[in-house]
C-alpha cells in the first residue's frame, strides 16, 4: 500500500483571527511517519480523519482536487482552516 507524506498549511483564521495555540496564517507542517502533527491537540483531533485518509490515498468527493483537502479546528470563535495536500 502506498503511503503519502502530507503538507498542512494554515490558510486562514476566522473570527478574531487569533489562535490561542500560536498557530498563524501561513504556518506549514510537514507530516511524515516521524511527525506528530500540528501543535494543538484540538486541531489534530479535528483534522485527523482527513490526514489518515489522505495518507493512504483517499479522495473526498466534495474537493475538486483529489490531492487536496480542507479541514478546520473546532474553535467557534477563532476557527483555523487547514489545507492538507499530498507531497
Secondary structure, DSSP 8 states (H G I E B T S, - for coil): -----EEEEEEEE-TTS--TT---TT-EEEESTT---SS-HHHHHHHHHHHHHHHTT---TT-SSTTEEEEE-S-SSS-EEEEEEE-
